[in-house]
Amino acid sequence: MTPARVLGLALVAGLALVTGCTAEPAPVPPRDRDVPAGGFRLVAFDSCPEALQQLKTAAKAYVGPWGFGPNGDIRTFAGAEQAAGPATAMRTDAAPKAAAPGYSGTNTHEAGADEPDLVKTDGKRIVTVQHGKLYVVDPATRQLTGELKLAPGADGFRGGEDSLLLHGDRALVLLGDGWAGMGKPAIRGGDARTADAPTPDGIIGPRLIMVDLSDAPKIIGEYRIDGNLVDARQVGSTVRVVVRSAPRLDFPHPQRATEEQRTAANREIIDNATLDDWLPRYEVTSGGRTSAGRVGCERISRPAAYSGTSLVTMLSFNLGAATLGAGDPVSMIADGDTVYSNGPRLYVANDQRWRVLPMLRARNVAPDPKDETTDIYQFDISGAGAPRYVADASVPGWLINQYAMSEWDGHLRVATTSGRTWGDKPNSTSSVHVLRADGRTLTHVGKVTGLGKGERIYAVRFVGGTGYVVTFRQTDPLYTVDLRDPGAPKVTGELKINGYSAYLHPAGEGRLLGVGQEASAQGRVQGTQLSLFDVSDPTKPTRLAQYHVKQGHSEAEFDPHAFLYWPAERLVVVPLTVYGKGLPSNVAVALRADDGGFTEVGTIDHTPGTGRPEDLTPIRRSLVIDGVLWTVSAGGLKATSLSTMTTLGWLRTA
C-alpha cells in the first residue's frame, strides 16, 4: 500500500497546482427538479426511459476529454491520500467484548455488526481464506480438517483481498477484485480493469461464494455482479454487501484530437448509450444451474444532484437459506467509499472530492473548499428484507475511514478534515459534526471545529459520549471531545506528543490504546509505537506508557482487523515488519499493557529460517481460543501457548 499512498499524495498535491487557468467556469451538477431538497431526497424514477435520459444528462455534464476524470478516474490513485493515514476502517462506541467465553472474534467497530475478514472463528472451528482456497482448522486437535479450492485460477494473484463471514455451518466468502475492501473504485470510462477474469457474459466484479461447512466444505451457491466490493456487514444470519459500479462505456483516447474534440466525442458516446450500460449485471449459480439478470431500473433511486458516473448497490443474503438468491438489490445513483453500521442501521458515505476534483482538473478550474463535502445515506437494516432508505445529509470535509462515524443515543457523530494538507502553508482543519438521527431525517444539531490546524485526522474513536481525535503533521494532538450535549459539543482536553496514533482502541475504564508511528520533532516517522493513554480525566489526557520499535511498521496501523486486545489478560498482539540491514523481519509481538507500562510477553514468527525472500511470511491476524494464541499468515497458522509462549503446533497452508 505504501507506494500507492506515495503516488496518491503526489497526484493530490498536483491538484493544488491547477489554480492558474480558469478557461471556463466549473460545471454545476445538474439538479433533478423532481427531487425535493432536504428531507427525503432519494426517490425512484417514474420510468426506465426517464432513468436513461436523466443518467445521460448527468453523465454528459461530468465527462471530460479523458472520460469521467483524468485516466478514467483520479480516485484510483488520489484516493490513496485519504487512506494514507491509519486505518482502512475503524469502529466505535464501547470496548469490543470477547465474542463468547474463551475465544476472541474479529476486531470490529461495533458489537453485533460483524465485518468480513480473512479469518473467522466461532470457538469450535477456525476458517480462513488464503490463495483463493478456504481452510478449516479444528482448534482443539490443532488439525487441518478441510480444504476447498474456491474457483478455477483463484489461487493466482488477482489484486484483491479475499475475506469471509461465518454463521453456523455456513461461510460466505467474498473474493476481492482489484482494490476491493479498501474503498477504492475501479478505473472508469473505458479503462475499467480488474485482475478477475470476466464471466462468459462479461461480468467483471466480486464473486460471493456460499460454503457449507457441516462436513467436508463444499460450495452450495455463487453470486457475481458488475463493480467493486466496497464492504459488507453481518447481523445475525443476514449479510449486507455494498458494491459500487460504473457505466460500461468505452471512451477512446485519440492522440491527435484536442481536448474539446475528445470531450465532444465522449458526450456522443453517452448519447448513444443504452440503459444496459448503466445497470449492474449479476449471475447466480446454485444446484448446478446458472441464471443471469440485471438490477432493474425500478430498483434505482437518485438524490437531487448526481453525476451519473457511478451506482451503489446493496445486496442482502441470508446465510441460513438454502441458496444465495439474487440478492434483492437496492441501488442508488451515488458513490460510496465508506460503510458504517451499528446493527439496526447502515450508513454509506461518499467523498465528493473524487466526484468534483477530477472534473475541475480536466477543465483547469481551481478547486474550492465547498467542493470538499461528504454525502451520507442512512438505511434501516433492522429487518430481514431489503435495506430501507431513511435519510441523507452532507457534512463538510472528508472521512479518514468508517471509525470517523458513530451513532450513539440517537445521534450520528462524524469527524472530517477540510482544506489543503500539503505544501508549505497547509490550511486544513478538522471538525466533529453531530446529526440527530431520529429515524426520519438526519439533522445537523452541533459541531466543534478548529482541530489540528494545518494537519489532518489520523485516527478517530468514539466511546459513548466522548470522541477521541488524533491529528498530525509534526506532532500528535490527541483531542478529547465531550459529545454528551449534542447541540454543544466541545473540546475538553488535548495531549501533544511526537508521532501519531493511527488506530485507537478502548482498553477498559479510562484507558485507551493507540498504535501508530513515533516521529521526530520535525514529523519524520521513526517506527511503530504503541501508546497507553489515561483518559479518565477528559480535561487532562496523559500517556502512561510507550512501546517503540525502530524502523517498524504494522498492518494494524491501517487495518484494525490486524489488532488484537484480549481484556482477560490485558494482552495486546500486533503484527510487525521491521526493516534494517538485510531482509526485513516479520513477527507478531505480544505485550501486556497496564498502568506500569508495556511488558513484552513474547514474539512469534512464521519464517522457516531459510533466508529466502519467498519464505518471509508476514503475520496478518491473531486470535485467542481457550488459552491458545493463534496467528495467521499466508504461509499457515501457528498455535502458541498464552501462558508459556511456546509453540504448540504449525499448520502449513502455502
C-alpha positions as CSV (number, residue, x, y, z in Angstrom):
1,M,0.0,0.0,0.0
2,T,2.9,2.4,0.7
3,P,3.8,3.0,-3.0
4,A,0.1,3.7,-3.8
5,R,-0.1,6.1,-0.9
6,V,3.0,8.0,-2.1
7,L,1.7,8.2,-5.6
8,G,-1.7,9.3,-4.3
9,L,-0.1,12.1,-2.3
10,A,1.8,13.3,-5.3
11,L,-1.2,13.3,-7.5
12,V,-3.4,15.0,-5.0
13,A,-0.8,17.6,-4.4
14,G,-0.8,18.1,-8.2
15,L,-4.4,19.1,-8.0
16,A,-3.4,22.1,-5.9
17,L,-1.3,23.4,-8.8
18,V,-4.2,23.7,-11.1
19,T,-5.1,27.2,-10.0
20,G,-4.0,29.4,-12.7
21,C,-6.3,28.7,-15.7
22,T,-10.0,29.2,-15.5
23,A,-10.9,28.9,-19.1
24,E,-14.5,28.1,-18.2
25,P,-16.5,28.1,-15.0
26,A,-16.9,24.8,-13.1
27,P,-19.9,22.9,-14.4
28,V,-22.7,22.9,-11.9
29,P,-24.1,19.4,-11.0
30,P,-27.4,19.0,-12.8
31,R,-30.3,19.2,-10.3
32,D,-33.2,16.9,-10.5
33,R,-36.3,19.2,-10.2
34,D,-38.5,16.2,-9.3
35,V,-36.5,15.5,-6.1
36,P,-37.2,17.9,-3.2
37,A,-34.2,19.4,-1.5
38,G,-33.7,18.3,2.1
39,G,-35.5,15.6,4.0
40,F,-36.2,12.5,1.9
41,R,-34.2,13.3,-1.2
42,L,-33.7,9.7,-2.5
43,V,-36.5,8.9,-4.9
44,A,-37.2,6.4,-7.7
45,F,-37.6,7.2,-11.4
46,D,-41.0,7.2,-12.9
47,S,-40.0,5.0,-15.8
48,C,-36.9,3.4,-17.5
49,P,-36.8,5.9,-20.3
50,E,-36.8,8.7,-17.8
51,A,-33.9,7.0,-15.9
52,L,-31.9,6.7,-19.1
53,Q,-32.5,10.3,-20.1
54,Q,-31.5,11.7,-16.8
55,L,-28.5,9.5,-16.4
56,K,-27.3,10.7,-19.8
57,T,-27.9,14.3,-18.9
58,A,-25.9,14.0,-15.6
59,A,-23.1,12.0,-17.2
60,K,-22.6,14.5,-20.0
61,A,-22.1,17.3,-17.5
62,Y,-19.3,15.4,-15.9
63,V,-17.5,13.8,-18.8
64,G,-14.3,15.3,-20.0
65,P,-11.5,14.6,-22.5
66,W,-10.4,11.6,-20.5
67,G,-13.8,10.2,-19.7
68,F,-15.0,10.6,-16.1
69,G,-11.8,12.2,-14.9
70,P,-8.1,12.0,-16.0
71,N,-7.1,8.5,-16.9
72,G,-10.7,7.4,-16.2
73,D,-11.0,8.2,-12.5
74,I,-8.4,10.1,-10.4
75,R,-9.7,8.3,-7.3
76,T,-7.9,5.1,-8.3
77,F,-4.7,6.9,-7.3
78,A,-5.6,10.1,-5.5
79,G,-7.8,8.2,-3.1
80,A,-4.7,6.9,-1.5
81,E,-4.2,10.2,0.2
82,Q,-7.3,9.5,2.2
83,A,-6.1,6.1,3.1
84,A,-2.5,7.2,3.7
85,G,-3.2,7.6,7.3
86,P,-4.1,5.0,9.7
87,A,-6.9,2.7,9.0
88,T,-8.9,1.5,6.2
89,A,-11.7,1.4,8.6
90,M,-12.4,1.9,12.2
91,R,-15.1,1.2,14.7
92,T,-16.7,2.6,17.9
93,D,-18.8,3.1,21.0
94,A,-17.5,0.7,23.6
95,A,-14.6,-1.6,24.0
96,P,-15.3,-4.7,22.0
97,K,-16.0,-7.7,24.2
98,A,-14.9,-11.3,23.5
99,A,-17.4,-12.9,21.1
100,A,-18.0,-15.6,23.7
101,P,-16.2,-17.0,26.8
102,G,-12.9,-18.5,25.8
103,Y,-12.3,-17.0,22.3
104,S,-11.8,-13.7,20.5
105,G,-13.7,-12.7,17.4
106,T,-12.8,-10.3,14.6
107,N,-11.9,-6.8,15.9
108,T,-14.9,-4.9,14.7
109,H,-16.1,-1.3,15.1
110,E,-19.5,-2.2,16.7
111,A,-20.5,-5.3,18.6
112,G,-23.3,-7.0,16.8
113,A,-22.2,-5.8,13.3
114,D,-19.6,-8.3,12.1
115,E,-17.2,-7.4,9.3
116,P,-15.6,-9.6,6.7
117,D,-12.0,-10.6,7.3
118,L,-9.5,-13.2,6.1
119,V,-10.1,-15.4,9.2
120,K,-13.1,-16.2,11.3
121,T,-13.8,-18.4,14.4
122,D,-16.8,-19.4,16.4
123,G,-14.6,-21.1,19.0
124,K,-15.2,-24.5,17.5
125,R,-13.5,-24.0,14.2
126,I,-11.2,-21.6,12.5
127,V,-12.0,-20.7,8.9
128,T,-9.6,-18.8,6.7
129,V,-9.2,-17.9,3.1
130,Q,-5.7,-17.9,1.6
131,H,-4.5,-18.0,-2.1
132,G,-8.1,-18.5,-3.3
133,K,-8.6,-21.5,-1.1
134,L,-10.7,-22.0,2.1
135,Y,-9.2,-23.8,5.0
136,V,-10.9,-25.2,8.1
137,V,-9.0,-25.9,11.3
138,D,-10.1,-27.7,14.5
139,P,-8.5,-25.7,17.3
140,A,-9.0,-28.5,19.8
141,T,-6.9,-31.0,17.9
142,R,-4.9,-28.4,16.0
143,Q,-5.5,-30.2,12.8
144,L,-6.5,-29.0,9.3
145,T,-9.9,-30.6,8.8
146,G,-11.0,-29.2,5.4
147,E,-9.6,-27.5,2.3
148,L,-11.6,-26.2,-0.6
149,K,-10.5,-24.5,-3.9
150,L,-13.0,-21.7,-4.4
151,A,-12.7,-21.1,-8.1
152,P,-10.6,-22.1,-11.1
153,G,-7.5,-20.0,-11.2
154,A,-8.4,-18.3,-7.9
155,D,-5.0,-19.2,-6.4
156,G,-3.2,-16.7,-8.6
157,F,-2.7,-13.0,-7.9
158,R,-5.9,-11.1,-8.6
159,G,-5.0,-7.9,-6.8
160,G,-7.8,-8.0,-4.2
161,E,-8.2,-9.1,-0.6
162,D,-10.3,-12.2,0.0
163,S,-12.4,-12.3,3.1
164,L,-15.3,-14.2,4.6
165,L,-18.2,-14.1,7.1
166,L,-19.3,-17.0,9.3
167,H,-22.7,-18.1,10.6
168,G,-23.3,-21.6,12.0
169,D,-22.2,-24.1,9.4
170,R,-22.2,-21.6,6.6
171,A,-19.4,-19.3,5.3
172,L,-19.9,-16.5,2.8
173,V,-16.6,-15.9,1.0
174,L,-16.0,-12.6,-0.7
175,L,-13.4,-12.9,-3.4
176,G,-12.0,-9.5,-3.9
177,D,-11.4,-7.5,-7.1
178,G,-8.6,-5.1,-7.5
179,W,-8.9,-2.6,-4.7
180,A,-11.8,-4.5,-3.0
181,G,-12.1,-4.0,0.7
182,M,-10.1,-0.8,0.6
183,G,-12.8,1.6,-0.5
184,K,-11.1,2.1,-3.9
185,P,-13.1,2.1,-7.2
186,A,-12.1,0.6,-10.5
187,I,-10.8,2.9,-13.2
188,R,-13.8,4.2,-15.2
189,G,-14.6,5.3,-18.6
190,G,-13.2,2.6,-20.9
191,D,-10.3,1.8,-18.6
192,A,-12.1,-0.5,-16.2
193,R,-9.9,-3.4,-15.3
194,T,-9.7,-5.9,-12.6
195,A,-7.5,-9.0,-12.3
196,D,-10.5,-11.2,-12.0
197,A,-11.4,-12.9,-15.3
198,P,-14.9,-11.9,-16.6
199,T,-17.7,-14.4,-16.8
200,P,-18.9,-15.5,-20.2
201,D,-21.4,-12.6,-20.1
202,G,-18.6,-10.2,-19.5
203,I,-19.4,-9.5,-15.8
204,I,-16.3,-8.2,-14.0
205,G,-16.6,-7.9,-10.3
206,P,-16.5,-9.6,-6.9
207,R,-17.5,-13.2,-6.5
208,L,-19.6,-14.2,-3.5
209,I,-19.4,-17.9,-2.6
210,M,-21.6,-19.7,0.0
211,V,-19.8,-22.7,1.5
212,D,-21.4,-25.5,3.6
213,L,-19.0,-26.4,6.5
214,S,-21.2,-29.1,8.1
215,D,-18.9,-31.9,6.7
216,A,-16.2,-31.6,4.1
217,P,-16.5,-27.9,2.9
218,K,-18.4,-27.6,-0.3
219,I,-19.8,-24.8,-2.5
220,I,-23.6,-24.5,-2.4
221,G,-24.0,-21.2,-4.2
222,E,-22.2,-18.5,-6.1
223,Y,-23.0,-14.9,-7.0
224,R,-21.2,-12.4,-9.2
225,I,-22.1,-8.8,-10.0
226,D,-20.5,-5.9,-12.0
227,G,-18.5,-3.5,-10.0
228,N,-16.1,-3.3,-7.0
229,L,-16.7,-4.6,-3.5
230,V,-16.9,-1.6,-1.0
231,D,-17.6,-3.5,2.2
232,A,-20.1,-5.8,3.9
233,R,-21.8,-6.2,7.3
234,Q,-23.4,-9.1,9.0
235,V,-26.2,-9.0,11.7
236,G,-27.3,-12.5,12.8
237,S,-27.6,-14.6,9.6
238,T,-28.2,-11.6,7.3
239,V,-25.4,-10.2,5.3
240,R,-25.5,-6.8,3.5
241,V,-23.0,-6.4,0.7
242,V,-22.2,-2.9,-0.7
243,V,-20.9,-2.8,-4.3
244,R,-20.0,0.2,-6.4
245,S,-20.3,0.1,-10.2
246,A,-19.7,2.4,-13.1
247,P,-21.3,2.6,-16.6
248,R,-19.7,0.3,-19.1
249,L,-18.7,3.0,-21.6
250,D,-15.7,2.8,-23.8
251,F,-14.1,6.2,-24.1
252,P,-11.3,6.2,-26.8
253,H,-8.3,8.4,-26.3
254,P,-7.2,9.6,-29.8
255,Q,-3.7,11.1,-29.6
256,R,-4.1,13.9,-32.2
257,A,-7.5,15.2,-31.1
258,T,-7.9,18.3,-29.0
259,E,-9.4,18.2,-25.5
260,E,-12.5,19.8,-26.9
261,Q,-12.8,17.2,-29.6
262,R,-12.3,14.4,-27.1
263,T,-15.0,15.8,-24.8
264,A,-17.4,16.1,-27.7
265,A,-16.7,12.6,-28.8
266,N,-17.3,11.3,-25.3
267,R,-20.6,13.1,-25.0
268,E,-21.7,11.5,-28.2
269,I,-20.8,8.1,-26.8
270,I,-23.0,8.8,-23.8
271,D,-25.8,10.0,-26.2
272,N,-25.7,6.6,-27.9
273,A,-25.6,4.6,-24.7
274,T,-28.4,2.4,-23.5
275,L,-29.8,1.7,-20.0
276,D,-28.0,-1.6,-20.0
277,D,-24.7,0.3,-20.0
278,W,-25.6,1.6,-16.5
279,L,-27.4,-1.2,-14.9
280,P,-25.3,-3.7,-13.0
281,R,-25.5,-7.3,-14.3
282,Y,-25.4,-10.3,-12.0
283,E,-25.1,-14.1,-12.2
284,V,-26.3,-16.7,-9.7
285,T,-25.2,-20.3,-9.7
286,S,-26.9,-22.8,-7.5
287,G,-27.6,-26.6,-7.7
288,G,-25.6,-26.8,-10.9
289,R,-27.7,-24.2,-12.7
290,T,-26.7,-20.6,-13.6
291,S,-29.1,-17.8,-14.1
292,A,-28.3,-14.2,-15.1
293,G,-30.1,-10.9,-14.6
294,R,-29.6,-7.2,-14.1
295,V,-30.7,-4.7,-11.4
296,G,-34.0,-3.3,-12.7
297,C,-34.4,0.4,-13.2
298,E,-37.4,0.3,-10.8
299,R,-34.9,-0.6,-8.1
300,I,-32.8,2.5,-8.7
301,S,-33.3,5.8,-6.8
302,R,-31.5,9.1,-7.1
303,P,-30.7,12.1,-4.9
304,A,-31.4,15.7,-6.0
305,A,-27.9,16.1,-7.6
306,Y,-25.8,13.2,-9.1
307,S,-23.2,12.6,-11.6
308,G,-24.4,9.5,-13.4
309,T,-20.9,8.2,-13.2
310,S,-21.5,5.5,-10.5
311,L,-24.1,3.5,-8.8
312,V,-24.1,1.9,-5.3
313,T,-25.9,-1.3,-4.9
314,M,-26.8,-3.0,-1.6
315,L,-27.3,-6.8,-1.7
316,S,-28.9,-8.9,1.1
317,F,-28.2,-12.5,1.7
318,N,-29.4,-14.9,4.3
319,L,-26.7,-17.4,5.4
320,G,-29.5,-19.6,6.8
321,A,-31.2,-20.1,3.5
322,A,-30.6,-23.0,1.1
323,T,-29.2,-20.7,-1.7
324,L,-27.9,-17.2,-2.1
325,G,-30.7,-16.0,-4.4
326,A,-30.5,-12.8,-6.4
327,G,-29.5,-10.5,-3.5
328,D,-32.7,-8.4,-3.5
329,P,-30.7,-5.4,-4.8
330,V,-31.3,-1.8,-3.9
331,S,-29.4,0.8,-5.9
332,M,-28.9,4.5,-5.8
333,I,-27.1,6.8,-8.3
334,A,-24.4,7.9,-6.0
335,D,-20.9,7.0,-5.0
336,G,-19.9,5.0,-1.9
337,D,-16.5,4.8,-0.2
338,T,-17.2,4.1,3.4
339,V,-19.6,1.8,5.2
340,Y,-20.6,2.0,8.8
341,S,-23.2,0.0,10.7
342,N,-24.2,-0.3,14.3
343,G,-26.5,-3.2,13.6
344,P,-30.0,-1.8,13.1
345,R,-28.8,0.9,10.7
346,L,-26.2,1.1,7.9
347,Y,-24.6,4.2,6.6
348,V,-23.0,4.7,3.2
349,A,-20.8,7.7,2.8
350,N,-19.1,9.1,-0.3
351,D,-16.4,11.6,-0.6
352,Q,-17.3,14.3,-3.1
353,R,-13.7,15.3,-3.7
354,W,-13.4,12.4,-6.1
355,R,-16.5,13.4,-7.9
356,V,-15.7,17.0,-8.3
357,L,-11.9,17.4,-8.4
358,P,-11.2,15.3,-11.5
359,M,-13.9,17.2,-13.3
360,L,-12.3,20.5,-12.2
361,R,-8.8,19.4,-13.1
362,A,-10.0,18.3,-16.6
363,R,-11.2,21.9,-17.1
364,N,-8.2,23.6,-15.5
365,V,-10.5,25.0,-12.8
366,A,-9.2,25.7,-9.3
367,P,-10.9,23.6,-6.5
368,D,-13.0,25.4,-4.0
369,P,-13.2,24.4,-0.3
370,K,-17.0,24.0,-0.7
371,D,-16.3,21.1,-3.1
372,E,-15.0,19.1,-0.2
373,T,-18.1,17.5,1.2
374,T,-19.2,14.0,2.2
375,D,-22.7,12.8,1.5
376,I,-24.1,10.2,4.0
377,Y,-27.0,7.9,3.3
378,Q,-28.8,6.2,6.2
379,F,-30.6,2.8,5.7
380,D,-32.7,0.8,8.1
381,I,-31.5,-2.8,8.1
382,S,-33.3,-4.0,11.3
383,G,-35.5,-6.4,9.3
384,A,-34.5,-9.3,7.2
385,G,-35.7,-7.8,3.9
386,A,-34.0,-5.3,1.7
387,P,-32.5,-2.1,3.3
388,R,-34.9,0.7,3.6
389,Y,-33.7,4.2,2.8
390,V,-34.3,6.6,5.8
391,A,-32.5,9.9,5.3
392,D,-29.3,11.6,4.0
393,A,-27.1,14.5,4.9
394,S,-23.9,16.2,3.9
395,V,-21.0,17.3,6.0
396,P,-18.1,19.5,5.0
397,G,-14.7,17.7,4.6
398,W,-13.8,14.1,4.1
399,L,-13.6,11.0,6.3
400,I,-10.5,9.0,7.1
401,N,-12.4,5.8,7.4
402,Q,-15.6,4.2,9.0
403,Y,-14.3,5.0,12.5
404,A,-15.0,8.6,11.7
405,M,-18.7,7.8,12.1
406,S,-20.6,6.6,15.2
407,E,-24.2,6.5,16.1
408,W,-25.0,6.9,19.8
409,D,-28.0,7.9,21.8
410,G,-30.0,8.9,18.7
411,H,-27.2,10.9,17.1
412,L,-24.6,10.3,14.4
413,R,-21.2,11.8,15.1
414,V,-18.9,12.5,12.1
415,A,-15.3,13.6,12.2
416,T,-13.9,15.2,9.0
417,T,-10.9,17.1,7.6
418,S,-11.2,20.0,5.2
419,G,-8.7,22.1,3.3
420,R,-5.2,21.6,1.8
421,T,-3.0,19.2,3.8
422,W,0.1,19.5,1.6
423,G,2.6,22.3,0.7
424,D,4.4,24.8,2.8
425,K,1.3,26.6,4.0
426,P,-1.5,24.0,4.6
427,N,-4.8,25.4,5.5
428,S,-6.5,22.2,6.6
429,T,-8.6,21.9,9.8
430,S,-10.7,19.2,11.3
431,S,-14.2,19.1,12.9
432,V,-16.7,16.8,14.6
433,H,-20.3,17.2,13.4
434,V,-23.3,15.9,15.3
435,L,-26.5,15.0,13.5
436,R,-29.8,13.9,15.0
437,A,-30.8,10.5,13.7
438,D,-34.5,10.2,14.6
439,G,-35.5,7.5,12.1
440,R,-36.9,10.1,9.7
441,T,-34.2,12.7,9.0
442,L,-30.5,13.4,9.6
443,T,-30.4,17.0,11.0
444,H,-27.4,19.0,11.9
445,V,-27.6,20.0,15.6
446,G,-24.0,20.8,16.7
447,K,-20.3,20.9,15.8
448,V,-16.9,21.6,17.1
449,T,-14.3,23.0,14.6
450,G,-10.7,24.1,14.5
451,L,-9.0,20.9,15.4
452,G,-5.4,20.4,14.2
453,K,-4.9,23.5,12.0
454,G,-2.6,22.6,9.2
455,E,-3.0,18.9,9.9
456,R,-5.4,16.1,9.1
457,I,-7.1,13.4,11.1
458,Y,-5.1,10.2,11.5
459,A,-7.4,8.3,13.9
460,V,-10.9,8.7,15.5
461,R,-12.6,6.7,18.2
462,F,-16.0,7.4,19.8
463,V,-16.7,5.8,23.1
464,G,-20.1,6.6,24.5
465,G,-20.4,10.4,24.9
466,T,-16.8,11.1,24.2
467,G,-14.8,11.4,21.0
468,Y,-11.1,10.9,20.6
469,V,-9.5,12.5,17.6
470,V,-5.8,12.3,16.5
471,T,-4.4,14.9,14.0
472,F,-0.9,15.0,12.8
473,R,1.7,16.9,10.8
474,Q,4.7,17.2,13.1
475,T,3.3,16.4,16.5
476,D,0.2,14.4,17.6
477,P,-2.5,16.2,19.3
478,L,-4.9,13.7,20.9
479,Y,-8.1,15.7,21.4
480,T,-10.9,14.6,23.8
481,V,-14.3,15.9,22.7
482,D,-17.4,16.0,25.0
483,L,-20.4,15.0,23.0
484,R,-22.9,14.4,25.8
485,D,-24.8,17.6,24.8
486,P,-25.3,17.1,21.1
487,G,-26.1,20.7,20.5
488,A,-23.0,22.0,22.1
489,P,-20.0,19.6,21.6
490,K,-16.7,20.9,22.9
491,V,-13.1,20.0,23.1
492,T,-12.2,19.3,26.8
493,G,-8.6,18.2,26.5
494,E,-5.5,18.0,24.3
495,L,-2.3,15.9,24.6
496,K,0.7,16.8,22.3
497,I,3.3,14.1,21.8
498,N,5.7,13.2,19.0
499,G,4.3,10.8,16.4
500,Y,0.7,9.8,16.0
501,S,-1.8,7.0,16.7
502,A,-3.3,5.5,13.5
503,Y,-5.8,3.3,15.4
504,L,-7.4,3.8,18.8
505,H,-8.8,1.0,20.9
506,P,-10.8,1.2,24.2
507,A,-9.0,-0.8,26.9
508,G,-11.2,-0.6,29.9
509,E,-12.5,2.2,32.1
510,G,-10.5,5.4,31.4
511,R,-7.8,3.7,29.2
512,L,-7.2,4.0,25.5
513,L,-4.6,2.1,23.4
514,G,-3.1,3.6,20.3
515,V,-0.9,2.0,17.5
516,G,0.8,4.2,15.0
517,Q,4.3,5.7,14.4
518,E,6.8,7.5,16.6
519,A,8.2,10.6,14.9
520,S,10.9,13.2,15.4
521,A,10.1,16.8,16.4
522,Q,10.1,17.6,12.6
523,G,7.4,14.9,11.9
524,R,9.7,12.3,10.4
525,V,8.4,8.9,11.3
526,Q,10.7,6.6,13.2
527,G,8.9,3.3,13.5
528,T,5.9,1.6,15.1
529,Q,4.8,2.8,18.5
530,L,2.1,1.6,20.8
531,S,0.7,4.0,23.5
532,L,-1.4,3.5,26.5
533,F,-3.4,6.7,27.4
534,D,-5.1,7.6,30.6
535,V,-8.3,9.4,29.6
536,S,-10.1,9.1,32.9
537,D,-9.9,12.8,33.2
538,P,-11.1,14.1,29.8
539,T,-9.6,17.5,30.5
540,K,-6.1,16.1,31.1
541,P,-5.4,13.1,28.8
542,T,-1.9,11.6,29.5
543,R,0.2,8.9,28.1
544,L,1.1,6.2,30.7
545,A,3.3,4.0,28.6
546,Q,5.0,3.7,25.2
547,Y,6.4,0.8,23.2
548,H,8.6,1.7,20.3
549,V,10.1,-0.5,17.5
550,K,12.6,1.4,15.3
551,Q,12.0,1.0,11.6
552,G,8.9,-1.0,12.4
553,H,5.6,-1.0,10.6
554,S,2.4,-2.8,11.5
555,E,-0.6,-3.7,9.4
556,A,-2.7,-2.7,12.4
557,E,-1.8,0.9,11.6
558,F,-4.1,0.8,8.6
559,D,-6.3,-2.2,9.2
560,P,-7.8,-2.6,12.7
561,H,-8.6,-6.3,11.9
562,A,-4.9,-6.9,12.5
563,F,-5.1,-5.7,16.1
564,L,-6.0,-8.0,19.0
565,Y,-6.7,-6.9,22.5
566,W,-7.6,-9.7,24.9
567,P,-9.1,-8.0,28.0
568,A,-8.9,-11.0,30.3
569,E,-5.1,-10.7,30.4
570,R,-4.7,-7.1,29.1
571,L,-2.9,-8.6,26.2
572,V,-2.1,-6.7,23.0
573,V,-0.9,-8.5,19.9
574,V,0.1,-6.7,16.7
575,P,2.0,-7.9,13.6
576,L,5.3,-6.1,12.9
577,T,7.6,-5.9,9.9
578,V,11.0,-4.4,11.0
579,Y,13.3,-3.1,8.4
580,G,17.1,-2.9,8.8
581,K,20.1,-4.4,7.2
582,G,19.3,-7.4,5.1
583,L,15.9,-8.8,4.8
584,P,13.0,-7.5,6.9
585,S,11.9,-9.5,9.9
586,N,8.2,-10.4,10.3
587,V,6.8,-11.2,13.7
588,A,3.8,-10.7,15.9
589,V,4.6,-9.1,19.2
590,A,2.5,-9.9,22.3
591,L,2.5,-7.2,25.1
592,R,0.8,-6.9,28.4
593,A,-0.4,-3.4,28.9
594,D,-1.1,-2.0,32.4
595,D,-0.5,1.3,34.2
596,G,3.0,0.2,34.9
597,G,3.8,0.1,31.2
598,F,4.1,-2.4,28.3
599,T,5.7,-5.7,29.1
600,E,6.8,-7.9,26.2
601,V,5.4,-11.4,26.7
602,G,6.9,-12.9,23.6
603,T,7.2,-12.7,19.8
604,I,6.0,-15.2,17.2
605,D,7.3,-15.7,13.6
606,H,6.2,-17.8,10.7
607,T,9.5,-17.7,8.9
608,P,11.1,-21.2,8.3
609,G,14.6,-19.8,8.6
610,T,15.7,-20.4,5.1
611,G,16.6,-16.8,4.4
612,R,14.8,-16.9,1.1
613,P,12.6,-13.9,0.3
614,E,9.7,-16.1,-0.7
615,D,9.7,-17.6,2.8
616,L,9.2,-14.2,4.5
617,T,5.6,-14.5,5.6
618,P,4.2,-11.5,7.4
619,I,1.7,-12.5,10.1
620,R,-1.6,-10.9,9.3
621,R,-4.0,-11.8,12.1
622,S,-4.1,-13.2,15.6
623,L,-6.9,-14.7,17.8
624,V,-7.3,-16.4,21.1
625,I,-9.2,-19.7,21.7
626,D,-9.1,-21.5,25.1
627,G,-5.8,-20.2,26.2
628,V,-4.1,-20.6,22.8
629,L,-2.9,-17.7,20.7
630,W,-3.4,-18.5,17.0
631,T,-1.5,-16.4,14.4
632,V,-2.3,-16.4,10.7
633,S,-0.2,-15.7,7.7
634,A,-0.1,-16.5,4.0
635,G,2.1,-19.5,5.0
636,G,-0.2,-21.0,7.6
637,L,-1.4,-21.0,11.1
638,K,0.6,-21.3,14.3
639,A,-0.7,-22.2,17.8
640,T,1.2,-20.7,20.7
641,S,0.6,-21.2,24.4
642,L,-0.6,-18.0,26.1
643,S,0.9,-19.0,29.4
644,T,4.4,-20.1,28.2
645,M,4.6,-18.6,24.7
646,T,5.8,-21.9,23.4
647,T,4.8,-23.3,20.0
648,L,2.0,-25.9,20.2
649,G,1.5,-26.6,16.5
650,W,2.1,-25.4,12.9
651,L,-0.3,-25.9,10.0
652,R,1.1,-25.0,6.6
653,T,-1.3,-23.7,4.0
654,A,1.1,-22.3,1.4
